[in-house]
């Protein structure tokens, strides 16, 4: 594993109106060496894709294809996320004005000393303030 990936990045790399040339290096890095996400990542990704279907940005069949591609990337789920939610994660949420869901990505990146791939501007700003490298 080489980085922490959040839901915003994982979904955006598969939506045609959100892709960027900057994503390619990060995607290659994930494909070659893996990535990790907190336990709620799958629910967050599923919800974002569900909303994309509701807003007619993608078809249901497209959602299924995206989920298959994400499975192929082999993003690992951190088994210790919940152990930190009521402690470090909550403190990070308070300190940086994040949701607990977003603070979990920051906590994971700090704990594993890995960069964070995110497109969430508030999370990216908090990560930078906390000394975490932000990708792309």
Backbone torsions as a table, in degrees:
resi	resn	phi	psi	omega
1	UNK	NA	138.7	-178.6
2	UNK	-124.5	-12.3	-178.5
3	UNK	-159.4	164.3	174.2
4	UNK	-99.3	133.6	-179.4
5	UNK	-118.2	133.5	178.4
6	UNK	-99.6	173.2	-176.9
7	UNK	-63.4	-37.9	-177.7
8	UNK	-61.8	-41.6	179.7
9	UNK	-71.3	-44.3	-178.0
10	UNK	-59.7	-37.6	179.5
11	UNK	-77.2	-44.2	-175.5
12	UNK	-61.3	-33.6	-178.1
13	UNK	-67.0	-12.4	-179.4
14	UNK	-111.3	-1.8	178.4
15	UNK	-102.4	123.7	-173.0
16	UNK	-59.6	-30.4	-177.7
17	UNK	-85.3	1.9	-178.8
18	UNK	-122.0	-0.6	-176.9
19	UNK	-73.9	159.1	-178.9
20	UNK	-148.3	148.5	176.7
21	UNK	-58.7	-27.0	179.1
22	UNK	-64.4	-22.3	-177.4
23	UNK	-69.7	-30.2	-171.8
24	UNK	-56.5	-44.8	-179.4
25	UNK	-63.6	-39.6	-179.5
26	UNK	-69.2	-42.1	179.1
27	UNK	-61.9	-43.4	177.8
28	UNK	-61.2	-41.6	178.8
29	UNK	-62.0	-42.9	178.1
30	UNK	-64.4	-45.2	-178.1
31	UNK	-62.8	-36.7	-176.8
32	UNK	-82.7	-39.7	-171.0
33	UNK	-124.4	-4.3	176.6
34	UNK	88.6	171.3	178.9
35	UNK	-150.6	169.0	-179.2
36	UNK	-136.1	153.5	179.6
37	UNK	-144.2	158.0	176.8
38	UNK	-71.7	169.0	-172.0
39	UNK	-61.1	-26.3	-178.1
40	UNK	-86.3	0.6	-174.9
41	UNK	-57.2	-46.2	-178.1
42	UNK	-61.8	-40.9	178.6
43	UNK	-65.0	-40.4	179.5
44	UNK	-65.6	-43.7	178.4
45	UNK	-64.3	-45.8	179.6
46	UNK	-60.0	-41.3	179.1
47	UNK	-65.1	-43.6	179.2
48	UNK	-62.2	-41.1	178.5
49	UNK	-70.0	-35.7	176.0
50	UNK	-62.5	-42.1	178.1
51	UNK	-66.5	-35.5	177.3
52	UNK	-64.0	-36.6	175.8
53	UNK	-66.9	-47.8	-179.3
54	UNK	-59.5	-34.5	-179.1
55	UNK	-89.2	9.2	178.4
56	UNK	60.4	30.1	175.2
57	UNK	-82.7	-30.2	176.1
58	UNK	-142.2	160.7	174.7
59	UNK	-86.5	163.7	176.7
60	UNK	-59.3	-39.4	179.0
61	UNK	-63.4	-34.5	176.3
62	UNK	-65.6	-38.1	177.4
63	UNK	-60.6	-43.7	-179.6
64	UNK	-64.1	-39.1	178.5
65	UNK	-64.9	-40.5	178.4
66	UNK	-62.8	-44.2	179.2
67	UNK	-61.6	-39.3	177.1
68	UNK	-62.2	-42.4	179.1
69	UNK	-64.2	-39.5	178.7
70	UNK	-65.3	-38.3	176.4
71	UNK	-61.3	-41.7	-179.1
72	UNK	-64.0	-28.6	178.1
73	UNK	-68.7	-21.3	175.9
74	UNK	67.4	39.3	178.6
75	UNK	-69.3	124.0	-178.1
76	UNK	-80.6	150.4	176.3
77	UNK	-103.5	126.5	-178.5
78	UNK	-69.6	122.0	-177.8
79	UNK	-77.7	-9.0	-175.4
80	UNK	-104.3	2.4	-177.3
81	UNK	-52.7	-48.8	-176.3
82	UNK	-64.5	-25.6	178.5
83	UNK	-65.4	-19.9	-174.6
84	UNK	-109.8	-6.7	-173.1
85	UNK	-58.3	-49.4	-174.6
86	UNK	-81.7	-2.6	-179.8
87	UNK	-116.5	-99.5	-175.4
88	UNK	-56.3	-44.9	-176.9
89	UNK	-62.9	-44.9	179.4
90	UNK	-64.3	-39.1	176.9
91	UNK	-64.0	-40.5	177.1
92	UNK	-64.5	-39.4	177.5
93	UNK	-60.3	-45.1	178.1
94	UNK	-64.4	-46.6	-175.4
95	UNK	-62.3	-40.4	-174.0
96	UNK	-109.4	4.0	178.7
97	UNK	67.4	34.4	-179.2
98	UNK	-98.9	162.0	166.6
99	UNK	-70.1	158.7	176.9
100	UNK	-63.2	-34.5	178.6
101	UNK	-59.8	-46.7	179.7
102	UNK	-71.2	-38.0	178.7
103	UNK	-61.6	-27.5	178.1
104	UNK	-63.5	-35.2	176.2
105	UNK	-66.1	-43.0	179.8
106	UNK	-65.0	-44.3	178.5
107	UNK	-58.6	-44.3	-178.9
108	UNK	-64.2	-44.3	179.0
109	UNK	-62.4	-41.2	177.9
110	UNK	-66.0	-48.1	-176.1
111	UNK	-61.6	-41.1	-178.3
112	UNK	-90.9	-3.8	-178.8
113	UNK	54.3	54.1	-179.3
114	UNK	-126.8	154.5	173.0
115	UNK	-68.1	163.3	-178.1
116	UNK	-118.6	122.8	174.7
117	UNK	-93.2	112.3	-179.1
118	UNK	-150.3	152.6	172.1
119	UNK	-112.6	0.6	179.1
120	UNK	-76.4	115.8	-173.2
121	UNK	-65.4	-39.5	179.8
122	UNK	-67.2	-42.4	178.5
123	UNK	-65.7	-42.2	179.0
124	UNK	-61.9	-43.5	179.2
125	UNK	-63.1	-43.5	178.9
126	UNK	-63.6	-42.7	-180.0
127	UNK	-61.5	-43.9	179.1
128	UNK	-61.8	-43.8	178.0
129	UNK	-60.9	-33.5	-179.2
130	UNK	-83.7	-0.4	178.5
131	UNK	84.2	18.6	179.0
132	UNK	-96.7	131.9	176.3
133	UNK	-66.7	136.2	-179.4
134	UNK	-113.3	133.5	176.6
135	UNK	-116.6	155.4	1.6
136	UNK	-77.8	NA	NA
